[in-house]
Amino acid sequence: MKIRDTHEESDTWYRFGLEKLKAGEVDAALRCFECALQLDPTFSEAVLKRDEVLLESGMVSKLPKRCYPCEDPSKRITELEKPEDATAPTSFSSPLNPRLKKAEKVLRYLLNNKQFKDKIAHIEKIPPHEPLYGDVSPPLPEPLTVYLRQQNIRLYTHQCDAIQRIREGEHIILTTPTASGKTLAFNIPIFEMLLKHPRATALYIYPIKALANDQYKTLKEFEQATRIVVSASRYDGDTPGDERGRIRCSSKIILTNPYMLHYMLGSHDKWASFFTHLKCIVIDEAHTYRGVFGSNVALIVRRLRRICALYGAKPQFILSSATIANPEEFAEKLIGHPVVHISRDGSPRGSKFFVLYNPENETAKGDTVTLSTHNETAKILTACVTMEVQTLCFTRSRQLVELIALWTREALQDDYPRLALRVKSYRGGYLPEDRLQIEQEIKDGDLLGIVSTNALELGIDIGSLDCVILSGYPGTMMSTWQQAGRAGRRATESVAIMVAFSNPLEQHFIRHPEDFFTRPHENAVLDLENKYIRANHLLCAAQEIALDVHHDNQFFEGNLEEVLEELNAQGDLASTESGWVYADGETRIHGAIKLNAISSDSFRLMYGNRLLERLDFTQAFREAHPGAVFLHNSQPHLVEDFDLKNMIIKIRQEDVDYYTKAVKGVNLSVIHPGSQAQLNSIDLCTGTVRISETYTCYRIIRHEKVIGEEPLDLPPLQFETKATWFTIPFSVPEMGLTSVEEFEKGLRGLENVIPTVLPYFILCDAHDVSVHAEYQAAVTGKPTVFIYDNYEGGIGLSEKVAELLCEILTMSYRLIKDCRCETGCPACIYTNSYTDESEVDKNATLVLLTRLNDALKQADMIS
């Protein structure tokens, strides 16, 4: 990332000040010196000259105690933009100066307000980006050319590249930033194709209904403006039954989602005409199709391709995605075709100031009541609304959306009652018409403060915003930049503020902003080899069209014949003259398949007669076991009945002053070793393992102290999954440790820190992967660390670890090393809820990581 030289600019302001001083313009000189110090707080000449002028002019009371929120020069704060009129710099003493740009107004308010300024850890200026325009050759058809001219639209280079590639029939993935015009990049060539081929059709797939609804409006407006009739229609669970037949027959563009597409394939004969003429399939927000959900969607796409082939169609795929680290690899796995990657962005971008804000600043004395991350978020949002800066605030849960919106309105009510009316919440669960109204109010500028879950992270058009607040790190760099990109969408200057939680990764970013701002995006992972997911979709495919091994190998890669024989042995498939068919022809298998889970088995969590939510086995055993304190809507409830046979958990609300943590033991065995490699003296392997997790007891904790422990009598959870494991080829004396016990405490530290770090490299949640370490593993005979997927059959996460092991261990070391604690704390090695403080050792964990990193670096040098 290119950052301007702040020292050079501070020198310029300092020279301006000297010139103003010579001319006798004392106030102007002081403002120039202050500007220099804003850019470089360590600029000693500017400090001395400013203080000298203040003393000589008798303004001793104006001598500042600190010239900038960060006196420590190691906390690098990049430049604030110079005022356009360099000879008359804006006064720093007036943060609400109406002449200031809104972004600068927010920054100056934060930097001058004692409530906020000590908690600003870092400000990064991301430079603007000038537009790059291109041309399309041969020219577009007249209706499209006229439309672009009437709308005063010039196509950016990436749009022209996408149009050209789509015209040539190539499968593409487009990964330019938010608001770069990706939709126009594929709508133009698709409308061109539909104009040339009147019977052709196109399918648009969106991950959520709200996004499909938003894009439907865009398509209808585009259709009306170009007068190219495509009869675009939405087809989802809300589509009335009496309209569905008309849509199938008359619509040339249909917008749907993976859930509905799954069912559409089960009745493909009704779609025969549409599939016969299907030319293009758009998969928007493709990055959302990862993990279990993505693996299911990838197999739905293969079933779709198979049905299209039945009707003689070979559709072209167009993927639009946020930026990820492995776009070509990911897209090819998702659709089953090689793709062309288009990423060079030609759209304009204004400057963006990105603020890392830390409520747990060392000077704050750790007052967890006044420094709650959520309270701090509400205070910043309140300040932005007060300044009439349109601000979108992202939070992690639906309940926090409502709470932060409520706190903000309450803070505004007394002094700014009219502004309080311009603050609203937005989340899933609202009626579609209410969401549409809020989206329009945002777009029209009627709302000043909007609090949302990540529902507004995707490409719903809400216009241009001035500021975005992230209440906590969103979990991935991809989501971070998606959310931050919601501000400054029209090449305007904008601000993004991340309010950090006290967890290890976020505090690491606070201490090392360079890791935050220079880190590449994560790898998106999905797995086509999970035998349980694969079997589900093969059963669906067999019910749609009889399976033929020789023909269908092109869609379902791998050992297809072996899997079909296995399903036949289980009684799920039957062999006929036409091929393999679903054995129970009277039952529709599609309804039994869950796209966001591997198994359809789940516990029902009941409050009285009301179903609150569903939990899978692991969630139920971990969070809602007998005697557990279960939080629902942030309210404590006690589990009063755990019916394992009928899979029903009953809870009652109870105001308790403690919480519970389940303790589990893990038994791991390797059943199918896979690939192996040797990195210096470290053996690195992947393969299939069998896991047996037993929840033996739960701890009762009050004020972070264990006050009791109760036994649990639950059956072990057993499953096969994919794993990566590596050996630690160093003895206790070689590492300078005192005993095997100390070595094992270091291993427990690795079990805790690695899952915390993984989401920094792979698009996953910390609960998606587990780490299990053994001092003397049966499979290796050495100290060994196993990293396995927490999903039956695996979803490809642990295998990605093998490629990134060196980076993961290096990050783990830095995270623990930089923590200010002496012996370990919840911000570094006590992050695993199953680990007691007596079971881990910070120093031993650092020793292990040091030796491992040294060995891996030597291996890299040798290779």
HUCOR-V266868 format. One record per residue. RES is the residue in one letter. NEAR is the number of other C-alpha atoms within 10 Angstrom. Layout:
<<RES & NEAR> <RES & NEAR>>
This chain:
<<M & 8> <K & 7> <I & 11> <R & 13> <D & 11> <T & 17> <H & 16> <E & 13> <E & 18> <S & 25> <D & 20> <T & 16> <W & 26> <Y & 26> <R & 17> <F & 21> <G & 28> <L & 20> <E & 15> <K & 19> <L & 17> <K & 10> <A & 11> <G & 11> <E & 13> <V & 18> <D & 14> <A & 22> <A & 27> <L & 23> <R & 23> <C & 32> <F & 27> <E & 26> <C & 29> <A & 29> <L & 24> <Q & 22> <L & 24> <D & 24> <P & 23> <T & 18> <F & 17> <S & 11> <E & 14> <A & 26> <V & 17> <L & 12> <K & 17> <R & 22> <D & 19> <E & 14> <V & 17> <L & 18> <L & 14> <E & 9> <S & 10> <G & 10> <M & 11> <V & 13> <S & 8> <K & 10> <L & 13> <P & 10> <K & 6> <R & 9> <C & 17> <Y & 21> <P & 21> <C & 19> <E & 13> <D & 10> <P & 10> <S & 9> <K & 17> <R & 18> <I & 23> <T & 20> <E & 23> <L & 17> <E & 15> <K & 14> <P & 14> <E & 9> <D & 8> <A & 12> <T & 13> <A & 13> <P & 18> <T & 20> <S & 16> <F & 17> <S & 12> <S & 13> <P & 20> <L & 15> <N & 16> <P & 10> <R & 9> <L & 16> <K & 15> <K & 23> <A & 21> <E & 21> <K & 21> <V & 22> <L & 19> <R & 20> <Y & 21> <L & 22> <L & 21> <N & 18> <N & 11> <K & 11> <Q & 12> <F & 18> <K & 18> <D & 22> <K & 22> <I & 23> <A & 22> <H & 22> <I & 22> <E & 20> <K & 21> <I & 20> <P & 17> <P & 14> <H & 14> <E & 12> <P & 16> <L & 15> <Y & 15> <G & 15> <D & 15> <V & 13> <S & 9> <P & 7> <P & 9> <L & 16> <P & 13> <E & 11> <P & 15> <L & 20> <T & 14> <V & 14> <Y & 15> <L & 17> <R & 10> <Q & 10> <Q & 9> <N & 9> <I & 10> <R & 15> <L & 21> <Y & 20> <T & 19> <H & 25> <Q & 30> <C & 22> <D & 20> <A & 27> <I & 22> <Q & 18> <R & 17> <I & 23> <R & 13> <E & 9> <G & 14> <E & 17> <H & 23> <I & 24> <I & 28> <L & 30> <T & 24> <T & 21> <P & 19> <T & 22> <A & 23> <S & 20> <G & 17> <K & 21> <T & 18> <L & 17> <A & 22> <F & 21> <N & 16> <I & 22> <P & 20> <I & 23> <F & 23> <E & 18> <M & 18> <L & 21> <L & 16> <K & 11> <H & 12> <P & 13> <R & 16> <A & 21> <T & 26> <A & 26> <L & 22> <Y & 20> <I & 24> <Y & 21> <P & 19> <I & 15> <K & 19> <A & 19> <L & 22> <A & 25> <N & 19> <D & 16> <Q & 20> <Y & 19> <K & 13> <T & 16> <L & 22> <K & 16> <E & 12> <F & 19> <E & 16> <Q & 12> <A & 16> <T & 17> <R & 12> <I & 16> <V & 17> <V & 23> <S & 14> <A & 22> <S & 24> <R & 21> <Y & 21> <D & 20> <G & 12> <D & 8> <T & 12> <P & 10> <G & 9> <D & 8> <E & 10> <R & 14> <G & 12> <R & 11> <I & 20> <R & 19> <C & 13> <S & 17> <S & 18> <K & 22> <I & 28> <I & 24> <L & 24> <T & 24> <N & 20> <P & 23> <Y & 18> <M & 13> <L & 20> <H & 23> <Y & 17> <M & 18> <L & 22> <G & 19> <S & 12> <H & 19> <D & 14> <K & 14> <W & 16> <A & 17> <S & 17> <F & 27> <F & 27> <T & 20> <H & 21> <L & 23> <K & 23> <C & 25> <I & 21> <V & 24> <I & 23> <D & 25> <E & 20> <A & 25> <H & 25> <T & 16> <Y & 23> <R & 23> <G & 24> <V & 24> <F & 19> <G & 25> <S & 27> <N & 29> <V & 24> <A & 24> <L & 26> <I & 25> <V & 19> <R & 21> <R & 25> <L & 22> <R & 19> <R & 23> <I & 22> <C & 21> <A & 14> <L & 14> <Y & 18> <G & 13> <A & 18> <K & 18> <P & 23> <Q & 17> <F & 22> <I & 26> <L & 25> <S & 22> <S & 22> <A & 24> <T & 24> <I & 19> <A & 16> <N & 13> <P & 25> <E & 18> <E & 15> <F & 24> <A & 28> <E & 17> <K & 19> <L & 28> <I & 23> <G & 19> <H & 16> <P & 16> <V & 21> <V & 19> <H & 16> <I & 19> <S & 17> <R & 15> <D & 20> <G & 21> <S & 23> <P & 18> <R & 24> <G & 18> <S & 18> <K & 24> <F & 24> <F & 23> <V & 21> <L & 23> <Y & 27> <N & 27> <P & 28> <E & 20> <N & 17> <E & 10> <T & 9> <A & 14> <K & 10> <G & 13> <D & 10> <T & 11> <V & 8> <T & 12> <L & 17> <S & 16> <T & 21> <H & 22> <N & 18> <E & 21> <T & 28> <A & 24> <K & 18> <I & 22> <L & 30> <T & 26> <A & 18> <C & 26> <V & 24> <T & 17> <M & 18> <E & 16> <V & 21> <Q & 25> <T & 28> <L & 30> <C & 29> <F & 29> <T & 23> <R & 16> <S & 13> <R & 18> <Q & 14> <L & 20> <V & 22> <E & 19> <L & 16> <I & 28> <A & 24> <L & 17> <W & 18> <T & 25> <R & 25> <E & 14> <A & 17> <L & 19> <Q & 14> <D & 10> <D & 10> <Y & 14> <P & 13> <R & 12> <L & 19> <A & 24> <L & 15> <R & 19> <V & 24> <K & 23> <S & 22> <Y & 22> <R & 18> <G & 14> <G & 8> <Y & 11> <L & 9> <P & 12> <E & 9> <D & 11> <R & 17> <L & 15> <Q & 11> <I & 18> <E & 20> <Q & 16> <E & 16> <I & 24> <K & 15> <D & 12> <G & 15> <D & 14> <L & 24> <L & 26> <G & 31> <I & 24> <V & 29> <S & 25> <T & 20> <N & 20> <A & 15> <L & 23> <E & 18> <L & 21> <G & 22> <I & 17> <D & 17> <I & 18> <G & 17> <S & 22> <L & 24> <D & 26> <C & 29> <V & 28> <I & 26> <L & 22> <S & 24> <G & 23> <Y & 20> <P & 19> <G & 17> <T & 18> <M & 23> <M & 20> <S & 19> <T & 19> <W & 18> <Q & 22> <Q & 23> <A & 26> <G & 23> <R & 28> <A & 28> <G & 24> <R & 21> <R & 18> <A & 19> <T & 19> <E & 23> <S & 29> <V & 27> <A & 29> <I & 23> <M & 24> <V & 25> <A & 24> <F & 20> <S & 18> <N & 15> <P & 24> <L & 23> <E & 23> <Q & 21> <H & 21> <F & 19> <I & 25> <R & 20> <H & 19> <P & 20> <E & 12> <D & 13> <F & 17> <F & 14> <T & 9> <R & 12> <P & 15> <H & 21> <E & 20> <N & 24> <A & 28> <V & 26> <L & 25> <D & 25> <L & 21> <E & 18> <N & 21> <K & 14> <Y & 14> <I & 26> <R & 20> <A & 17> <N & 19> <H & 22> <L & 25> <L & 22> <C & 25> <A & 27> <A & 21> <Q & 24> <E & 21> <I & 20> <A & 19> <L & 24> <D & 16> <V & 16> <H & 9> <H & 10> <D & 17> <N & 14> <Q & 13> <F & 17> <F & 20> <E & 12> <G & 12> <N & 11> <L & 19> <E & 14> <E & 11> <V & 15> <L & 24> <E & 16> <E & 14> <L & 19> <N & 17> <A & 11> <Q & 10> <G & 12> <D & 17> <L & 24> <A & 19> <S & 15> <T & 10> <E & 7> <S & 10> <G & 14> <W & 25> <V & 26> <Y & 26> <A & 17> <D & 13> <G & 10> <E & 7> <T & 11> <R & 14> <I & 19> <H & 19> <G & 11> <A & 12> <I & 17> <K & 17> <L & 19> <N & 15> <A & 17> <I & 24> <S & 17> <S & 11> <D & 13> <S & 17> <F & 20> <R & 20> <L & 22> <M & 18> <Y & 16> <G & 10> <N & 8> <R & 10> <L & 13> <L & 14> <E & 12> <R & 17> <L & 19> <D & 16> <F & 16> <T & 15> <Q & 13> <A & 22> <F & 22> <R & 18> <E & 18> <A & 28> <H & 26> <P & 24> <G & 20> <A & 24> <V & 26> <F & 21> <L & 14> <H & 12> <N & 10> <S & 9> <Q & 12> <P & 20> <H & 21> <L & 21> <V & 23> <E & 16> <D & 16> <F & 20> <D & 13> <L & 13> <K & 6> <N & 9> <M & 17> <I & 19> <I & 23> <K & 22> <I & 24> <R & 16> <Q & 15> <E & 13> <D & 11> <V & 12> <D & 9> <Y & 15> <Y & 19> <T & 23> <K & 21> <A & 23> <V & 19> <K & 19> <G & 14> <V & 15> <N & 13> <L & 20> <S & 14> <V & 18> <I & 13> <H & 11> <P & 15> <G & 13> <S & 9> <Q & 13> <A & 12> <Q & 13> <L & 16> <N & 17> <S & 15> <I & 18> <D & 16> <L & 18> <C & 19> <T & 25> <G & 19> <T & 19> <V & 23> <R & 20> <I & 20> <S & 17> <E & 17> <T & 19> <Y & 22> <T & 16> <C & 19> <Y & 23> <R & 21> <I & 19> <I & 16> <R & 14> <H & 9> <E & 9> <K & 10> <V & 15> <I & 11> <G & 11> <E & 15> <E & 13> <P & 14> <L & 18> <D & 11> <L & 14> <P & 13> <P & 17> <L & 14> <Q & 15> <F & 15> <E & 21> <T & 23> <K & 27> <A & 30> <T & 27> <W & 23> <F & 24> <T & 24> <I & 19> <P & 16> <F & 15> <S & 14> <V & 13> <P & 10> <E & 9> <M & 14> <G & 11> <L & 17> <T & 11> <S & 11> <V & 13> <E & 15> <E & 18> <F & 24> <E & 20> <K & 20> <G & 25> <L & 27> <R & 27> <G & 31> <L & 26> <E & 25> <N & 24> <V & 27> <I & 21> <P & 23> <T & 22> <V & 20> <L & 26> <P & 22> <Y & 23> <F & 22> <I & 22> <L & 26> <C & 21> <D & 15> <A & 15> <H & 11> <D & 18> <V & 22> <S & 17> <V & 23> <H & 19> <A & 23> <E & 18> <Y & 17> <Q & 12> <A & 16> <A & 13> <V & 11> <T & 12> <G & 11> <K & 17> <P & 20> <T & 23> <V & 22> <F & 21> <I & 24> <Y & 31> <D & 23> <N & 22> <Y & 22> <E & 19> <G & 21> <G & 31> <I & 29> <G & 25> <L & 28> <S & 28> <E & 22> <K & 17> <V & 21> <A & 19> <E & 10> <L & 13> <L & 17> <C & 18> <E & 16> <I & 21> <L & 22> <T & 18> <M & 22> <S & 27> <Y & 23> <R & 14> <L & 24> <I & 24> <K & 17> <D & 14> <C & 18> <R & 11> <C & 13> <E & 9> <T & 13> <G & 20> <C & 17> <P & 15> <A & 20> <C & 28> <I & 29> <Y & 23> <T & 18> <N & 17> <S & 15> <Y & 18> <T & 19> <D & 13> <E & 14> <S & 7> <E & 15> <V & 27> <D & 22> <K & 22> <N & 19> <A & 23> <T & 27> <L & 19> <V & 17> <L & 21> <L & 24> <T & 15> <R & 16> <L & 21> <N & 19> <D & 14> <A & 19> <L & 21> <K & 16> <Q & 13> <A & 15> <D & 12> <M & 9> <I & 9> <S & 8>>
